[in-house]
Amino acid sequence: MPTNDCALTSKEKAELAPRGFLLAGIAVGPAASAVWCRRGPDGSPLGVTVDMSREVAARCRLRLELVEFASSGAIVASADMGVWS
């Protein structure tokens, strides 16, 4: 599937990535699902949310930093804390 860059304005980039890079909150657990990531052999997170985060960052030409959480509830609870975009 071909990828297309997102044509973001400076304002849109600032809203999506106020620090200049995309911070994606991901839940890491023992089994992968549509929401949960698991660890690969090298210890890095693998899963749908990681793949989607990478794709969004690539299309928006932003550096990606994954922010790991132990639960989806923790992601929601931290939504207003600025720890992920």
C-alpha positions, 0 to 999 in steps of 0.5 A: 500500500502506498503511503502519502504524506500528511500535508499539515500546517505549522499550527496542526503540527504544533497541536499534534506534536507540541514538543516537535515529535509525536508521543504515542501512549501504548498499553503493553501486556502479555498478549497482543490485541487491537489495543494491547502491545506485547514485547518482541524478542528484543524487548521492544513493543510490537502490535497494531498501536505501535504500527499505527503510531509509526505510520502516523509519525512517518506520514506527518514527518515527525519523530516518534516516541512511544510512551508505555503504560501498564493498562489502557486505563492508565493511558486515559487517566494521563490524557490531560497530563501531557505525557503523550500527544 
